[in-house]
Amino acid sequence: MRYVLRPPLRPPRLLQTASFRLAALYLLLFTSSAATLGGAVFWMTHESLMEQLQSRVRVALEHVEEADQTGGAAGLVRHVQTYSRGAGALDYLVQSPTGVQLSGQLPAVGARRGWARLTATDQDGTKPVLAYVKQLPDGVVVAVADDLRRVYRADDAVLRAVAFSIATTILLGGVGGVWLSRVFVRRVDAMSRTAEAIIDGDLGQRIPLRGSGDDLDGLAETLNRMLDRIETLLTSVREASNNIAHDLRTPLSRLRQHLEEARRQAGASADHALAFDRAKTEVEALLGTFAALLRIAEVEAGAQRAAFCRVDLSVVVETVADAFAPSAEDGGRRITAEIDPAITVHGDKELLTQMLVNLVDNALRHTPRGTEVRLSLTRLGRQHAVLAVQDNGGGIPKAEREQVLRRFYRLDHSRTTPGSGLGLSLVAAVVELHGAALRLDDARPGLRVSVTLGLVGSARAPASESVRMTA
């Protein structure tokens, strides 16, 4: 038997909003209040009707006692027979001291005295009654009872009214809560869409205002002012960085030209030629650093998303592996590749190629001779693919794996090798731009750098953050 693991069911997003939970809390309070009020009304109504019924029974019992005092047992029977007729009349019982029923519709009460609930009969059948049983001075037992069905009907009417009010409260409160939650969700979604657009590089996006002047409009206006300020600051920083890079690149380019010209005119002196070559190498390294900084700034600005298209990542990996294989062999290293065919992603081909080139160059540059660098591209389920570059060199200490993504950061043992410390920074920027996940793992020995990308038509990479570091 084959078992399929399914993700746990999650409640609808509307039920998870703060506004819906607040509305549900208020609905619970209102429902509890309505139920409490309804219970109080029911209790007071029931008690009032019972007091009226008992009062009516007591008055009738006083009349019975007067009839017994004035006419004896015969007068008592005549009184009961007279007042037990007609609609709405009370029910009576006259019982001799020996227990013989002399008159009335109530059943024999035996030795019971005081208030008692009995079952009487009339033309409609049986009915519940509340009776008061009393023994008179001459030994005769009398009972006077009133019909409890009027109280029960009133109780039912009050209960139906209370139930209807509670149901109405729940219905209106639920509909109102859902409506308010939908309005709140729409406003929050508008803020989220604006934030996502800004994350993707569109700094000109702003949160729309409804003009209602409510708290959310005030919050949106405050956030928009903050975004205006951030955009101004970022633009100033970007312009300053770009201007510095461009302004320094121009004199450095001229310096390189002057060095080349001076080398040609310096004659055949080997010392002069070596000095010029070293100076030219340093100048080219500086130019490469400024070019990398400008490239990272462009990627982080998100401007490259306009060039996104379908990219056959399998072809890209194969091309990079073939291009680096000769230089790796010349340096005493070896490159191997395991590539699943026809893996297509949505992205910028040039940037993805540059990202892979940086990873392979980093692996070749900072590993000793005899190192094997393995490139792999494999499918991860139906929606994702994993691109990995792994070596069996010295690796990176766990404490420094997050630091190597920072600009100009270099490990102590790498400071003597050529480079500017910007290679992995550009990799992280490209990963962020493509919504992928970046992992640096211990290959035991060596380092494994993996990038998880979404295939064409799939969602973003399965990571809590776009760039995720793990040990």
N, C-alpha and C positions, 0 to 999 in steps of 0.2 A: 504494500500500500504506500502510496506517495502522499506525503504531507506538504502542504503549501503554507508557509508563514505569511500571514497577512498583517499589515500594520494595524495597531489598535484604533478603534473608531474614536474620533474626536468630536465633541459637540460642535454645532454650528458656530461660526465666528460671532454671530449676533448675541448668542447666549454668554459669550465670554467678555463682552464689553462692560466697562465700568458703569455706563449709563443704564444698561439692562439690569445689572445687579442692584444698582441703587433703586431703580423702579420696582424691582422685585421685592426689595426690602420694604419700601414704602407700601407696596401692595399688601405685603404680609401684615404690616402694622395696621393699615386701614381695615383689612379683613378681620384681624383680631379685634379691633375696636368695634366693628359692626357686629361681630359675633357676641362680644361682651355686652354691648348695648341691647342686642336682641334678646340675650339671656335675661338681662335685667327686666326688660319689658315683659317677657313671658312670665317671669317669676312674680312680678308685681300684679300683673293681670290675673294670674291664677289665684294668688292669695286674696285679691280683692273679691273675686267671684266666690271663693270659698267662704269668706267672711259674710258676704251677703246671704249665701245659702244657709250658713249656720245661724245667722240672725233671724232669718225667716222661720227656721225650725224652732228656735227658742221661743219666738212670739207665739207660734202655734201651740207649743207645749204648755205655755202659760194659760192659754185659753182652755186647753184640755183639763188642766188642773182645776180651773175655775168651774168647769162643767161638772167635774167629779164632786167638788165641794158643795155645789148647789143642788145637784140632782142625783147624786149617788151613781151607782154602776149603770142604772138604766139611763139616767141623763147623759152619762159619759158615752154610752153606745149611740144614743140619738145624735149627740154632737159630732161624733166621728162619721156617722152615716151621712150627716148633712154636709160636712166640709170636705169629704173625700170625693165628691162628685164634681164634674166640670173640667174643662181644659185647664191645665196648669195647676191643678189641685195637688196638695201634698198627699203622701201615703201614710196610713195609720195602722196601728195594731193595738188591740185591747186584749189582754191575756189575763185569765183568772189566776189567783194564787196557786192553783193546782196545775197550771200550765195549759189550760183549755183556752183556745182562741175564741173570744167572744165577738170580735168585729175587726174589720180592716183587711187590707190587701197584703200586708207584710207577712213574711213567714215567721214561725215561732222563733223566739230569740233565746230561749233557755235561760241560763243564768247570767247572760251578758248584760252589762250596764254601761251607761255613758255612750260616747260616740262609737259607731260601728258602721262598717261598709257592708251592705246587704244587697241581695238580688231580689227585686220585686217583679211582679207580672202585671201587665195591663193588656188592653186590646191589641197592641202591636207586638206583644211577646214579653220577653224578659228585659229588664233594664237595671243598671247599677244605681244605687241610691246611697245617700249618707243619712244615717238615722241616729237619733238620740233616744236611748232606752232609759226609762226611769220607773221605779216602783213607788206607787202612791201610798199614803198612810194606811189605807184599808187593805193593802196587800196586792191590789190590782197593778199589773205591769202594763205600761203604755209605751209606745214608740211612735215617734213622728219622723218622717224621712222626706227628703227632697231629691229630685232627679239630678244625677250627676252628669247626664249627657249634655246639658247646656254648657257646663264647665269644660267638658272634653271638646265640644265643638269650638268653643272660644279658644281653647289651647291649640287646636289644630290650625285655626285661622291665623293665630299669632305666629306659630311655627312656620307656616307657609309664607307669611309676610317676611319673617326674618330670613328664611332660606332664599327668598327671591331677592332681598336686598343684598345678601352676601354674594349670591351668584352675579347680580348686576355689578357689584363692586369688583369682583374678580374679572368679569368680562371687560368692563370699561378700563379697569386698571391694567389688565394685560394688553389690550389693544393700544392704550396710551403708552405703556412701557415699550412695546415693540416699535411704535411710531417714533417716540423720542429716541430710542436706540438707533433706529435707521438714520434719523437726522444726524445724530452724533457720529455714527460710523461714516456717513458721507463726508462730514467735515474732517474727521480724522484721516480718511482715505485721501482727501485732497491735500492735506498736509504731508502725508506719507509719499504721495506721488511727487510733490514738489521736492521733498528731501531726496528721493531716489534720483530725480533728474539732476539735482545739484551734485549728488555723489557721482553720477555718470559724467560730470564735467560741464553741465549747462548752468553756469553760475547766474544767469539772468532770470531763472525761474523764480516766481514768488507765489506765496499762498494766496488764493483768491479770497476776497472779502465779500460778505453778503450784504453789508450795510445795515445790519440789524442793531449794531451797537452792543451786542451781548458780550459775555466773557470770552467766548471763542473768537469773536471778531477782534476783541482787544488783544488776545494772545497772538492771533495771526498778524496783527499790525505790528506788535512788538517784535515778533520773529522776523517779519519782513525788514524792519529797520536794522535788526542784527545782521541779516543776510546782506543788506546793502553795505553795511560797514565791513563785513568780512570780504565781500567781493572787491570793495575798494582797496582793502589792505592786500589781498592776494594779487590783485592786478598790479599794485605798486611793487610788491615783492617780485612778481614774475617779470615785470618790465625792467626792474633794476637788475635782476639776475641775467636776463637776456641781454640787456645793454652791456653789462660787464663782460659777459662771455663774448659778445660780438666785438666789443671795443678791444678786448685783449687778444682775440683771435686774429684781428687784422694786423697789429704790430708783430705778433708772433709769426704770421705767415711772411711778412716782409723780412723778419729776421732770418727765417729759413732760406729765403731767396738770397739774402745777402751772404749767408754762410756758404751756400752753394756757389755763388759767384766768387767769393773769396777763395774757396777751395780750388776752383779752376785756375785762379790766378796765382796761387801760392807756390806753384812749381812742383817739383817731384819729391819734396821732403816728406818722408813717411810720418814723422812726428806731427807736422802740420796737418797732413791728411787725416791722421787718427784723431787729432783734437777737433777738427771740423766735423768729422763723422760723429763723434760723441756729442758735440753741441747740437748737431742736427737731430740726433736721436732724442735728446731731451726736449727739444722744441716740438718734435712730432708727438712725444708723449703728452706734453701740455695741450697741444691741439686736440689730441684724442680725448683727453679729460674734459675739455670744454665741449667737444662734440657729444660726449656721453651725457654730460649734464643737461645740455639742450634737448637731447633725445628723451631723457627721463622726464623733463619738464613737459614736453609735448605729450608723452604717454599719460602722465598723471593728470593733465588737463582734460583728458578724455576726447580730444579732437580726433583721434584715430578711429573712433567708432563709425564715422561716416564711411570708412573704407572697408567695413566688415562684409564678408561674403563667404560662400562655401569654400572650405579649404580641405584638400585631401592631405590630412596630417601624415598618413603613411608615406606618401611621396616626399614630403618635407623631411621626415626623419631619415629615409633612405638616402636622400640627396646629401644631407649634412654628414651622415656616417661615411659615405663614399668620399666626400671632400676632405675629411679629416684623416682618413685612413693612411695616406702616404706620409703626412707630417708626423703622425703618431708613431709610425714605424721608424722614421728617421730619428726620433727622440727616444727610441728604445721602449715604446709602449705599444699596446695593441687595442684596437677597437673592434667590438663585436656588436651585432644588432639582432634583435628579435622583434619583428614587426608584423602585427596582424594587418591583413590587407583591407583596403577600402574603408578606413576610418575617417569620417568626414565631420568636421566641426565648423562652427560659425565664428569667424574671427578675421583678423588681419594677418595675411600670409607673411608679409615682410616682418612684422613684429614677432610672430610665432617662430619664424626662422631665426631671428636675432636672439630670441630667448634660448632656443636650443643650442645655438652657436656659443652663447655665453656659458651655458652649463658645461658643454663639452670642453671648451677652452679652459674653463676653470679647473675641470678635472685633470686635464693634461698638464696645465701649468704648475699645479701645486701637488703633484704626486711624483714619487721617485721613478727611476727607470725600472722597467719590468712590470709596471702596473697595467692591469687590464681594465679598460673602460667599457662598460656594457650599456648599450642603448636598448630600451624596450618600449614598445607601444602595444598595449593590450586593452581589450574591451572589459569594462566593469559593468556587468548587467546589460540592460538594453538601452540605457540612456547616457552612459558615461564611458570615458576612456582614460587610461592612466599612461602618461608619458614619464619615463624614469631614466635617469642617468646615474649609474652606480660604478664606483671604483673600489679597489681593494688596497688603497693607499693608507695614509695616516689618519684620515677622517678629521672631524671637527669636534672639539670637546662639547659636551652637552650644554654647559653653561654659556657657550658662545654661539650656539646655533641661531639664536634670535638676533644676536648683534651683527652677524655677517651680512644681514640684509640692509643695514644702515649704510648710508653713503660714506665712502672713504674709510670704512672700518676694515682693518686687515689683521689677521692673526700674527702673532709674534714671529713664527717661523716663516711667514710669507712676506715679511717686509723687505727681504733681500731679493725677492723675485720681481720681475717687471709687472706693472699693473697699477691701477689707480684706486682699486677698491670700489668700483662702481658696477662691476659685472652683475653681481647678484642683486644689487639695487634695481637695475633695469629689469632683471627677471621678475622681481616682486611687483614692479609697476605693470609689466605686461600681464602677469597673472591676475592682478587686481582689475585691470581693464577688461579682461575676458570673464570676470566673475568665476574664476577657477579657484582651486585649493592647492596650496603649496605646502609640502612636507619635507623636512630634513630629518632623516633617520640614520641610526647607526647600522652600517652594513656588516660589522663584525668580521673582518676589519674593513675600514673605509667608510665612505659616505654614500648614502642613497638619497638623491633629490628626486621627488616625484611631483608631478602636476596632474591633477584630476580635472578634466574638462568635460563639459556637456556636449553630447553629440548633437547633430543638426536636428532641430525639432524638440529637444529635451529642455529641462529646466537647468538652472545653474548647478554648479558642482555641489555635492552634498557636504557642506561644511558650515559650521556655525559662523565663521567669518570667511571673507574672501581669501585672506592669507592666513593659514593656520600653521603654527609651529608645534611639532611633537618631538618627543625624545626618541 
